[in-house]
Amino acid sequence: MEQIIQQIGYLIHLNGNIKNLKDQFKKLGDKRSGMQLEIDVAKGNREIIAPEVQSWVEKVDNINEDLHRFLDEDVKANKMCLDGWCPNLKTRYSLSRKAKKKTLEIDGLLKDGQFDKLSYPSPPPGMRSLSMIVVSQTLDLKNIQSQIAEMLGLKIVEEYPLTRAKRLKIRLMDSKSVLVILDDVWDALDLDLVGIPNGGQHNRCKILLTSRSEEACTQMKSQKIFKIEVLSKEEAWNLFREMAGNCVDTTDLRQTAKEVAKECGGLPVAIVTVGRALENKGNDEWIAALQQLKNSIPKNILGLHSKVYSSIEFSYKYLESDEAESCFLLCCLFSKDYDIPIEDF
């Protein structure tokens, strides 16, 4: 008897079953659109979409296609049944039964579309190096965090530094093996404030830092400190020859060139700066350069070697025009390591 009542109900409630189907279909569409927004954000952060989420999306897309076909073709073709009069009871029964069945399918998908976790961080393959994250003298915590996040493929929208640090730390601790290279550290940097796991927090996150200050390395509890010494006499001369060109090998210039190279103190930055400035110049210019380097009065600038100062001063005074000197000074207005757009310059 119950089954008979159900069959009769299909005939009576055709319009109601179609309306319920359309309402649930719209809910499913809204749910699918909202899910896609979350998926796009996760993919933007290079996260892996959970398998159950991918499966659910595929099911929804498949049923969407089937439902569009049912509502556009079958229902429209039998519109007279929806208007309250249908010459074929079998058609009316079939439409109502299909609508009810598809509504139940949608109900099931809506219930299944509740996920505790939409995506997971994508673990980097093998050893991954986050190189030349420049710290510099003027500490910009937010910029450092942004550099690390970009190299991890992580999008950080939060503004509060501690929240940003927490997200970075979680991502780094989820990684299999990461080498973070912090370049040009002037003062001790609080790695916890940045969001870099350190100490016993995560042994697979290795940190390499370069600094002019041994004290900064000690305060950051570096396990090993490797001092980089100046170049040997032979190494310094070979580099200088490479920068200055073949002119240094001529009989009348070789001795002067040797003395100029010696004034660079074995410091690569000084050797490169002076050597390139004197590349293929005449003997008189080399002699003048030697006197200028010897007479340079180093300024007491923290962290700046006297030989580096003298080579920079020399290269500035060696510029061939007032316009070139002005360009040099304009560049100095920008902060260290700043990528100067030509439009701003």
PyMOL commands that set and color helices and strands:
alter all, ss='L'
color gray80, all
select helices_A, chain A and resi 2-12+14-44+51-77+79-82+89-112+141-152+161-174+191-194+214-219+233-244+246-249+254-263+268-277+283-295+306-317+322-332
alter helices_A, ss='H'
color red, helices_A
select strands_A, chain A and resi 48-49+119-120+127-136+177-185+205-211
alter strands_A, ss='S'
color yellow, strands_A
deselect
rebuild
show_as cartoon
